[in-house]
Amino acid sequence: MEILKLWLHLFNKTKQVDNIFSVRLNHIKLQSAGALQKHSGITPIKIRIEAKKENRKQKQVHTGYACRAEVFKALWPKLGTTITRDMKRIQEDPEWIEFKKNVELVKNEWYNVVKDITMTHNPKNIWRLKQVEEIVNNNRTSFDTKSLGSKVELLKYHWELQANERKDELSKSSKTRYSSALSKFLKYHLEAAGDAADLKLYEIDKQYLTKWEAWMRNPEKQNGKPLAWDTVQGYAVNLLTVLDAVAINPQFPNYTKEILPIGSNKKTQYQIPRENHDGKINKFLDSEELDKFKDYVPEDYREELAKDVWFLSYYLGGLNSVDLVSLKVDDIQKENNRLVFYRTKNDGKRSKRASIVPLRAEAFELIKKYSNSLSKNKLLLNIDNNASAVALRTKVNGKNKREDYLKSIAKKIGSESLFYAMARHTMCTNFMRQGGTLIEVMQILGHSKPETTMGYLKTLNTADSLKIYEKI
């Protein structure tokens, strides 16, 4: 059998001597890959096209797929390679069979154009790589064929896909920031590589993001003023959200958690800048401000709704608006006086951690006020006519300064600031100050990592520290 394979290979090689172009798959060596690719062992598969009549000029084309070296060797073994059990297992795996099929489809876009072009048979006078590239691009008439590679490799595709999937839960300002973040990544790539639309997932590693951060903070690149750390942090978080969604999506098995460019590994992953902003703006209410807010009597139904929604979030474990309007009747365990639910943003993830929130009397009073006994599914059916998350948040925070009901209340109670998201930070911070543990806060928030929870905990201000210090 091996002799027959060798004879067929030599026959085909002899037949192809007259061919003007050669097309083959190329697995990029780790030495030329990015830091994260070296760390994980997952590297891109490219197509190498060579033109004999252009002094063997070569062009490398992304297939949009990547794998480890052992997978590539198993799926495309070199002639004479002994097939091991591990290689055979990979070759027979349905997922890898589909993977190979998709890679071959991309490769054949190029191979089918040049396979019959020889020195003696070239009716269309195709001699240059540029001509081949034009033909391939013209042949891509169907959406599926054209987008096969870009679905997997282009950041812009995944970014817009993620923004579209979350359009119902994102506020107007969040959508604007999503758009701004993408434009900044593409603008940087345009300056760094000369092609904004060509930014691929596998190009984004620690080194790339470190240079992007420097570019964001360079006054000469940002119209004379460096972008704030808050902005850099927010854009990096947006990027991580998009890449994380790709990594857990079974439709894109070649991009995994192992090659995420942002994370806790300081050697191989970019660290999102963290800055303490407590000196600029209070993101939580201290006990005195909270008592004033509780005692405040709303002047109209709009202030009443704003106050009630804020305290619903506060008493229900700092719920965001999406989770608040998504609560179900069965999430309340009255016999145990607690709320047990799963965060909406974790839908579709392979593993999820439940949020478990102890319920106090004030929580039950607000739930009773906005629930409907006829509803067997939604818990807060009467909350402003069953408003969507975005609509509810808009009604609480206001569309503009005149309609910012929480800000209006803040002025009346003498608080520096007051907005919906503060309910979560206030709950976490006050819970810890009253003797709660980090583990308990993690359970309430549904977090699996302490670092995530720490982002919601605020340090004591000078006055609070003095009061505690006087007791020791």
C-alpha angles and dihedrals in degrees: 000000000000090000090052091050091050091050092050091048093051090045092052092044091052089047091051096050088094093050116114095209134039124200126193141150118258127197107208113239117245092238090068096041129096123269095262092048089054090049096050100032091229111128135170126268113226136183116237115206118188127193115205094195091056095059089274092302111185136211125196115209124191114236090195091238133104138182144159121283094251091055093049092048090050096047095042105025118184119246111280095020114144109235109230127201091257091051092049091049090055092046091054097044109112092219093053091044088057090044092054091046091055093047091050090051090058092044092050091057085073101028095054090055096054106025095096098038111108138161090262098036114049108125094167095046095238107170107140134069091232090061091052091049092052091051093049091050092049091049092057096091101138122072094230094054095043096048099040094101099030093055089064105033111030119089093204093060094052093042093055091043091054093046090051093049091051098041093111094053100039119090120228091259092049091052089051091051091048090054093045092049093053092047091053093052091048093045091052091048090050090057095040100042106012097242121079097184093052098069106133130198093239093055092062109089136135094283092049093050093045089057090044090054091051089050091051091052095044109105091205091059095044104052095274098310127080116234114255120261087241089062094046090049094047094049091048090051089050090052092049090050091055096044092045090055090052092048094055096040110104089208089071104044093160093068110065140172088259093072099042106135094213124062148091098300102100093191098056106015135067115248115224107233113251122199129180106240097175090106091059103042136359110242093186138041118243119224094268094051091044092054091050090051091050092050095046114114111216116236095214142004092270093058088044091055092046092051094044094049091049092052092043087059091044096049094041095059100277095301117192118229095260093055091041095059091040096058115125130213091244091057089077114083101193094178089060097033093234145114118230119186145136122246112254092226090063094060109128096022117130093231126030134182119216121231111230115195125183109226124221128197094266090057092053091048093055092043090052090049094055103029126094121221090212092060116094095179118026114060101202099037094148097052100124095324094312093302121194119250093258093045092048094049090047091053091050100042094030133233091255141359093280092055098041096117096175091051089050090052090047091059091049094051094041097247121149093225141352129186138149099263091056089074091071095046092045093050093050096045097045091045090057093044090055092057102276118146129235090245090056092050090049089053092051093048095041092237124155096191125060091213090064092052093047089065089069097048118091127204120246116267120235095264094050092046091052092051091052093043090054090059096056 
